[in-house]
């Protein structure tokens, strides 16, 4: 059975999962959820995703939600195909990977996602961005990325010399920051080098303009 991915075409979290599916060369069937029709709040949808959020996958009846959890599941289930080592298996390497994954969630996503929401998603929903909030979030992210720049001056990727899920997790929100009005990534030479590397991969190019079923 082909994995079914339920989400929105341009959703950041849906793209996070689709990137990993492409990295692991896993065929998938994309099912678009229409927010304008509140499909994500329907009783049928809530049976699969009780929080009414996106995305979730259906893998031959196995239902899983939360993009990072789904990504880990895909990387481990299909460990022997596509890009190797997205989750290292050696004890210390895996610990460093988990460290980098935690850093992404707490020191990057926490600020980048809110900044993107403020300047990009709010206008989409007819709301007014708060410049002071945006500026404060970017100022904090800028300081966090100073640390990233130090780390990436010594290694190619955030968990070492090989790409992992921890790198890929940054892509969806990082890629929107310029459109949201911030060049905070480009201002850090090592971060900029790293981010250009990971966003030039075929997996991101395949979903950059929207998620669709793989051929």
Secondary structure, 3 states (H helix, E strand, C coil): CCEEEEECCCCHHHHHHHHHHHHCCCCEEEEECCHHHCHHHCHHHHHHCCCCCCCEEEECCEEEECHHHHHHHHHHHCCCCCCCCCCCCCHHHHHHHHHHHHHHHHHHHHHHHHHHHHHHHHHHCCCCCCHHHHHHHHHHHHHHHHHHHHHHCCCCECCECCCCHHHHCCHHHHCCHHHHCCCCCCCCHHHHHHHHHHHCCHHHHCCCCCCCCCC
